[in-house]
Amino acid sequence: MCHNCSAVLGAAESVPVSAAPSRRAVARLLAAGAGLTALAACTPDGGTRPPSSSSPSATSASASQAATPSSAGSTSAGPETSAAATEPGTAAAPAPSAAPTPTSPAAGLAQQHSLTDPASPWLVVNKHRPLSPADYVPADLIQPNIALAVSGESAQLNSTTAAAAEQMFATAAGDGVTMTLASGYRSYGTQVATYNSYVASRGQAEADTASARPGFSEHQTGWAFDIGDGGGACGFQPCFAEQPAAVWAKANAHRFGFVVRYPWMFHQITGYYYESWHLRYIGVEAATDMAAKGIATLEEYFGLEAAPGYL
C-alpha cells in the first residue's frame, strides 16, 4: 500500500467472468488514462483518489476509477489489460468468522489461523472488519535488512514479515530486479492524524474515499507493506504495475508468503482499487494455495463477505 494505504478506495461489485467484453472496454479506457496520479491515501505527498462506489459520482466514474490505485493496498494499472478479461471475479461467500469455514478454500490447509487476531498471519482487515483493539501495536516490530525508501516507523515490519521480505528482496535481486520498501508499518496515531486532515479539508464523505479510517488499516498490523522499484519510476501510480518490481512480485511473491492484497478488478470485493505495490504476508502455504487455485482475494479464500464500503 501507499503512505496512507489502508485507506478506502470506493467499493464496487465483483465483476463476473462473463463480463469480459466490458473489461476490455475498461482496458481501453485505462490505456487512455494511464497517466492518472495515484490516490492520495496511497501516496506520501498526497494526490487524488477516485470516489468510492458509495459516493454519488461513483456510477459514472466507475470505468475510469477502476484504473486508479487505492489507499487500501495496491493499484489498478495498464499492464493488467490482457489479464482483465480472464481474472476470476466471483462474489464473496459466507459471513466473517474467526476461522475459515468448512466450505472456504482455505479450510483444507494443514495449519489454521485466526482471521480476527491482529497477531495472526491470516488476519483479514477490510471495511467491514476493523482491528481489535483498534489501537493495536505489533509486539515485534523491526527494521528489515532491505533497501529502504522511507525511515522511522514506516521502515518497520513485524519480525515474520520482515524475514520473508528479506528473502524475497534478495531473490529478486538475484534475478536482476531491485525492490525498495516504500511504506511499512503505520501506527494508529499516524492514521488518526492522516484521516482527520482529510476530513478537515474535504469533509468525511470525500475523506473516506482517500484515507482509511483509523483502526481499519492493514499497515497498522505489520503484515503488509508497499514496494517501490529500484529505478524509482511510477511510485504509487497505476503505471507501477509495469515496472520490474511489480511484475516480478506478481509472479513470485507467493513463494515467500505474500499476495497482492488488492488485485485488478476486485475492488467490489476488497473495497480498494488495484494496488500493484501493496503486498500482504499470509504464509507460504496459504499464498501458494491461493495462486494454485487462482483465487485473487482474501475475502474469497477465507469464505468472507465482500466489503466494498464501511458498514
KAFEN-V270551 format. One record per residue. RES is the residue in three letters. SS is DSSP state (H for helix, E for strand, - for the rest). Layout:
RES&SS + RES&SS
This chain:
MET&- + CYS&- + HIS&- + ASN&- + CYS&- + SER&- + ALA&- + VAL&- + LEU&- + GLY&- + ALA&- + ALA&- + GLU&- + SER&- + VAL&- + PRO&- + VAL&H + SER&H + ALA&H + ALA&H + PRO&H + SER&H + ARG&H + ARG&H + ALA&H + VAL&H + ALA&H + ARG&H + LEU&H + LEU&H + ALA&H + ALA&H + GLY&- + ALA&- + GLY&- + LEU&- + THR&- + ALA&- + LEU&- + ALA&H + ALA&H + CYS&H + THR&- + PRO&- + ASP&- + GLY&- + GLY&- + THR&- + ARG&- + PRO&- + PRO&- + SER&- + SER&- + SER&- + SER&- + PRO&- + SER&- + ALA&H + THR&H + SER&H + ALA&H + SER&H + ALA&H + SER&H + GLN&H + ALA&- + ALA&- + THR&- + PRO&E + SER&- + SER&- + ALA&- + GLY&- + SER&- + THR&E + SER&- + ALA&- + GLY&H + PRO&H + GLU&H + THR&H + SER&H + ALA&H + ALA&H + ALA&- + THR&- + GLU&- + PRO&- + GLY&- + THR&- + ALA&- + ALA&- + ALA&- + PRO&- + ALA&- + PRO&- + SER&- + ALA&- + ALA&- + PRO&- + THR&- + PRO&- + THR&- + SER&- + PRO&H + ALA&H + ALA&H + GLY&H + LEU&- + ALA&- + GLN&- + GLN&- + HIS&- + SER&- + LEU&- + THR&- + ASP&- + PRO&- + ALA&- + SER&- + PRO&- + TRP&- + LEU&- + VAL&- + VAL&- + ASN&E + LYS&- + HIS&- + ARG&E + PRO&- + LEU&- + SER&- + PRO&- + ALA&- + ASP&- + TYR&- + VAL&- + PRO&- + ALA&- + ASP&- + LEU&E + ILE&E + GLN&E + PRO&- + ASN&- + ILE&- + ALA&- + LEU&E + ALA&- + VAL&- + SER&- + GLY&H + GLU&H + SER&H + ALA&H + GLN&E + LEU&E + ASN&E + SER&H + THR&H + THR&H + ALA&H + ALA&H + ALA&H + ALA&H + GLU&H + GLN&H + MET&H + PHE&H + ALA&H + THR&H + ALA&H + ALA&H + GLY&H + ASP&- + GLY&- + VAL&- + THR&- + MET&E + THR&E + LEU&E + ALA&E + SER&E + GLY&- + TYR&- + ARG&- + SER&- + TYR&H + GLY&H + THR&H + GLN&H + VAL&H + ALA&H + THR&H + TYR&H + ASN&H + SER&H + TYR&H + VAL&H + ALA&H + SER&H + ARG&H + GLY&- + GLN&H + ALA&H + GLU&H + ALA&H + ASP&- + THR&- + ALA&- + SER&- + ALA&- + ARG&- + PRO&- + GLY&- + PHE&- + SER&- + GLU&H + HIS&H + GLN&H + THR&H + GLY&- + TRP&- + ALA&E + PHE&E + ASP&E + ILE&E + GLY&E + ASP&E + GLY&- + GLY&- + GLY&- + ALA&- + CYS&- + GLY&- + PHE&- + GLN&- + PRO&H + CYS&H + PHE&H + ALA&H + GLU&H + GLN&- + PRO&H + ALA&H + ALA&H + VAL&H + TRP&H + ALA&H + LYS&H + ALA&H + ASN&H + ALA&H + HIS&H + ARG&H + PHE&H + GLY&- + PHE&E + VAL&E + VAL&E + ARG&- + TYR&- + PRO&- + TRP&- + MET&- + PHE&- + HIS&H + GLN&H + ILE&H + THR&H + GLY&- + TYR&- + TYR&- + TYR&- + GLU&- + SER&- + TRP&- + HIS&E + LEU&E + ARG&E + TYR&E + ILE&- + GLY&- + VAL&H + GLU&H + ALA&H + ALA&H + THR&H + ASP&H + MET&H + ALA&H + ALA&H + LYS&H + GLY&- + ILE&- + ALA&- + THR&- + LEU&H + GLU&H + GLU&H + TYR&H + PHE&- + GLY&- + LEU&- + GLU&- + ALA&- + ALA&- + PRO&- + GLY&- + TYR&- + LEU&-
